[in-house]
Amino acid sequence: MDTIKLERNGKVIVRSKADYEMNKSAYDFRGFKEYVEKPKPQPKPEPKPETKVEKPKEELKVEVKKDSEWEKEEAPKKTETKKAE
């Protein structure tokens, strides 16, 4: 079964060739035209700039404290208010 692609407003639909031939006037009236695939433009390869090989920089050494060395935050002290008697 042959199919045909029709396009209208940038949207593409697929119909059977027999259906299109029988209803060609209706498709034309509604603005459908036979879809023609446009070749996609090939991106031009960009010239790669020459990269200089650099010596690896020394990594930063961070000292991590163990759980026993963590300092616990002090909870805010509660202030007592005097009630009116």
C-alpha positions, -999 to 999 in steps of 0.1 A, spaced: 0 0 0 15 33 -11 14 63 11 18 100 4 29 128 28 9 161 27 19 193 43 0 224 55 13 251 79 44 232 86 25 201 97 29 168 78 2 141 75 4 107 59 -24 93 38 -28 64 14 -22 72 -22 -57 58 -32 -74 81 -6 -54 111 -19 -63 104 -55 -100 102 -48 -101 133 -26 -74 154 -43 -97 184 -48 -107 184 -11 -71 183 0 -61 211 -24 -91 232 -12 -80 228 24 -45 239 16 -26 206 16 3 202 -8 25 173 -14 54 172 11 88 175 -4 117 166 20 143 193 21 178 181 27 191 191 61 220 215 60 252 199 70 270 218 98 304 230 87 331 215 108 348 242 129 385 243 129 398 231 162 422 255 179 455 239 188 456 230 224 488 232 244 495 204 268 499 219 302 513 202 333 485 193 357 482 218 385 485 206 420 451 197 434 439 215 465 440 193 495 411 198 519 413 182 553 380 167 564 372 163 601 360 130 614 326 128 631 343 128 666 360 161 657 328 180 646 318 208 669 282 207 679 263 239 677 251 253 709 214 256 713 201 290 722 195 294 759 159 297 769 150 328 788 123 326 814 97 352 815 80 362 847 43 358 847 21 385 861 6 374 894 
